[in-house]
Amino acid sequence: MKRVIQRNLQDQLANLLLEGRIHDGEALKVSAGMDGLVVRRTGSRASPRQREARTP
């Protein structure tokens, strides 16, 4: 189950990035909808320092 969710989310996020609908560092909220996963912007962007902290 985890892999199905992960794959579906990664595919959807990749498409949104390629389409320019979301950008690097943008905060998103993911929820389950009737037609699958729903990705929405939360209206804030991570600061460069926050992005660096999340990078392995």
Secondary structure, DSSP 8 states (H G I E B T S, - for coil): -HHHHHHHHHHHHHHHHHHTSS-TTEEEEEEEETTEEEEEEEEEE--HHHHHHH--
